Every structure is written in structure tokens, then in C-alpha cells.
Amino acid sequence: MRLSDRIATVRPSATLAVTAKVLELKAEGREVIGFGAGEPDFRTWPHVCEAAHQAIDRGEFYYTAVGGTPDLKKAIRTKLARDNQLEYADKEVVASCGGKHTLYNLMQVTLNPGDEVVIPGPYWVSYRDMALLAGAEPKVVMAREESGFLLSPEELAAAVTDRTRMIIINSPSNPTGAAYSEASLQSLASVLADKDCWVVCDDVYEFIRYDGESPRHMLNLEPRLREHAVVVNSVSKTYAMTGWRLGYAAGPAPLVKAMTTLQGQSTTNPTSIVQVAAGAALSGPQDELQPMVEEFKRRRDYVCDRIGTIDGLSVVVPQGAFYVFVNVAGVLERAGAADGDELALKLLEGAGVGLVGGNDFGSPAHVRISYATSMEQLERGFDNIEAWLKSV
Ligand SMILES: Cc1ncc(COP(=O)(O)O)c(C=O)c1O
């Protein structure tokens, strides 16, 4: 069968692949504990579900404006002003079918063949493939584990060349959970302000952080960024709404217009009912967020304690998101695994625990564990991992 050259450059999402494998084993009747999920194990808030029910009752079943209804845009603007002290107009905001879709559109309308996208690593798997799909070259700049997986302004600046068209900042980060402090963001912003390229702030984990910091947004710390920065966010992680698929971007009007044009020739609007639900999530009461974050923190502490007691494993304690990026270099040899991906497969077969190898995040010496699952599952999963590693 003849397929396009374009699709040949793209790898299947490693995280979704693990989820699929776990489901497959479960379907065979095997008991598998899933540590692969990139989504909160909480329910979407009742008032958000209620808003969706009401939209159905009102019969909101039809196409809307491509980039989102005026109500949704207003809710997004309210959120950006309330949480990030950033004021945007409707024409500077576009909603799409998940943050992934937003980032995809963004790269499609900003990148040309030969352009470089600077991606701090370890990185979320999709940045690389989206850049490739846009014909650009991903340029990964790895943050050192000893520096808590955070880049210094000098390291970031050194990666920028005259071909750099985009730099992505994702804090807190998937997969490491590393989160920049306000002081670090300030120095990164100062370096980026003068660069002639798009600065993408992927804020999807902004509220899931445990260090007590809620830094001002980079665009406030360095207002010169505003002209060439794009804020990308989504309702997925903050509001436990991954399956609803709604993401959004805020940036200069011509860019937003281009993203909307592209969307108009692909998905058209995000689902009408979902737009109503997302609007309720973004502009309604936010009090269910804190208990979720506290529960994630409790699990993070538990997971890091368990890792600390297993010979050969180590972890930089993450300050945000719901992942730990575990250094497995000390167990690879005795487990007979060449890298994190092979170890992940062996753990799936041997310990019945599904987690994601680090290769596709840019680091073969690691595996990613998501603790967006119950304490009981975490306890059992770590018991299994510990027992299996002792047996090899
Ligand atoms: C860093 C990061 N950005 C963006 C996304 C996109 O999320 P969604 O498409 O569900 O909004 C994800 C999802 O895993 C992510 O981890």
C-alpha cells in the first residue's frame, strides 16, 4: 500500500501504545496495573457535566464558529485574566480539539522545511513528531538530571540558531515533573525576549504543582515576549477532562487567524457540547482543583519514598504534573534490558505493571511512571516491581 512520505516520519505515541498493550493483556484476563496513563483518575466536576447536559437539553447540536463560540472564548479570556493576569481579545484566542490539536495546528501554520524547533528534553513525546509532520527539524536540548531536569538560560540560548523558528517551554513538565520557579522563568524569558522565533508556553500542567510556587506567567515577567509568544493550554489535566478534547491557544491575532483557517479545513469547531462544558470548567468555581492536587502530592510522596528503597532506582523528586521519571540505569543489566523501553516491556510481562520506557521522551536510561491512579494500585504495583527486580 502506498502511504505518504509524511506519515513515515511519525512514530506512534509511546504512551498510547502502553495503554493499548495494558488493555490487550487485560482483555486476555491478565491482571495488569497501569502506570502509563497521562490523565487524572478523577471524575469531571459535576457542574461541568451538568452544563453539558443542559447544552444537550437546549439542543446545541450544530456547527459553531470554527475557533469556538463567543461564550467559550469569553471563558478562556476570563481564565487567562484570572489565573495568568493576561488580557486577550476574542480574535487572539482559538479553541480546538485538545491541547495536542492546538499544538499541531500551531506548528502547521508557523513552520517550514528547514526550520528548527528547540525542544527541551526530556520532552513530551508529541512535540518531536508534530515538528517533523510540519517538515521542521526537532532540536532537542537535554536538561541534566543533576540540575533537576531544568535548563539554564545559557543552555537554552546556546541551542538557538538563525534557523530556530520555535522554542517550547513546558513547565511543569511531562515526563519529569520539573517546574521552573519564577526566578528561573524570569531569566529564561529575558533570554527568549530577543530571539526571532515563536515561544510556546505549554501550560497544561500549570496548576498541578507541589512546591508552593505559583509563578507569574513568563509573558508578564517579560512583556516583550507577548508579540512572539503563544500560550497553549487545555481543560484535560486541570479539570480531569481528557476525553472531552478541548484545548486552546492565545497569541497574536494573525497567528490565531491562520490556526483558525487551518482548522476550518480539517476538524471545524471543537464539539459544541464540549465547548459549553469547557466554558463552565474555565469560568465556574474552581474549588475541586485543590483536593485533587493534594491527593496527587500524597501519591507523589509515596511513590518517591518507594523508589528510594529499591536498589538501583533513583528519582529527582518532581515538583509538578503527575509523573515520576525514574532513573533505571542501575537495574538494566541485571534485568537483561538494553534500555528503559525494554525494561518497561519486561516489567509488563514479569511484574504485570504497565509503564512507559524513556526512549521516546529522549532518555533511554529512564522510565516514566504516572501516579494518576489509586493509592491501592500504587502500593500493589510497587510491591510487584520490587519483588520482580529482586527476582532477576
Ligand atoms: C505536555 C503536554 N502538552 C499537551 C498535552 C495535550 O493534552 P490534551 O491534548 O489532552 O489537551 C499533553 C498530554 O499528555 C501533555 O502532556
The ligand as a MOL file (V3000), in Angstrom:
LIG
                    3D

  0  0  0     0  0            999 V3000
M  V30 BEGIN CTAB
M  V30 COUNTS 16 16 0 0 0
M  V30 BEGIN ATOM
M  V30 1 C 2.9950 18.4040 27.9330 0
M  V30 2 C 1.6720 18.1480 27.3180 0
M  V30 3 N 1.1570 19.0800 26.4950 0
M  V30 4 C -0.0290 18.9050 25.8890 0
M  V30 5 C -0.7560 17.7600 26.1030 0
M  V30 6 C -2.0620 17.6430 25.3700 0
M  V30 7 O -3.1260 17.2500 26.1360 0
M  V30 8 P -4.5830 17.2820 25.5150 0
M  V30 9 O -4.4820 17.0620 24.0630 0
M  V30 10 O -5.3420 16.1980 26.2160 0
M  V30 11 O -5.1390 18.6420 25.8290 0
M  V30 12 C -0.2590 16.7480 26.9160 0
M  V30 13 C -0.9830 15.4680 27.1130 0
M  V30 14 O -0.4970 14.4880 27.5750 0
M  V30 15 C 0.9790 16.9610 27.5670 0
M  V30 16 O 1.4970 16.0510 28.3970 0
M  V30 END ATOM
M  V30 BEGIN BOND
M  V30 1 1 1 2
M  V30 2 1 2 3
M  V30 3 2 2 15
M  V30 4 2 3 4
M  V30 5 1 4 5
M  V30 6 1 5 6
M  V30 7 2 5 12
M  V30 8 1 6 7
M  V30 9 1 7 8
M  V30 10 2 8 9
M  V30 11 1 8 10
M  V30 12 1 8 11
M  V30 13 1 12 13
M  V30 14 1 12 15
M  V30 15 2 13 14
M  V30 16 1 15 16
M  V30 END BOND
M  V30 END CTAB
M  END
